[in-house]
């Protein structure tokens, strides 16, 4: 797994994902919905390939997280529960 390969990862940047494009079979890519997602967006992205963003909670040494133009839908409380 990624956490086994990079156990001491301290800095991570999450970027946006490719839009619906022919080279991706016409399907878009999204991050998995969080708690209480906006239902309109859930329906709109039902045929997209989903990527699990929750995996970042497994990096126990993570100290810096940058989220740049990454459309997240809902609440992600586990992501923002960093130890002090």
Number of C-alpha atoms within 10 A of each C-alpha: 7 11 14 9 8 11 14 12 16 13 12 14 10 13 12 14 14 11 13 13 11 9 7 12 8 11 17 18 18 23 18 18 21 17 11 10 15 13 10 8 12 14 9 9 14 12 13 16 13 14 13 11 16 15 12 17 15 13 18 14 15 17 13 11 14 11 12 10 10 14 14 16 18 15 14 16 10 11 14 10 9 12 8 4
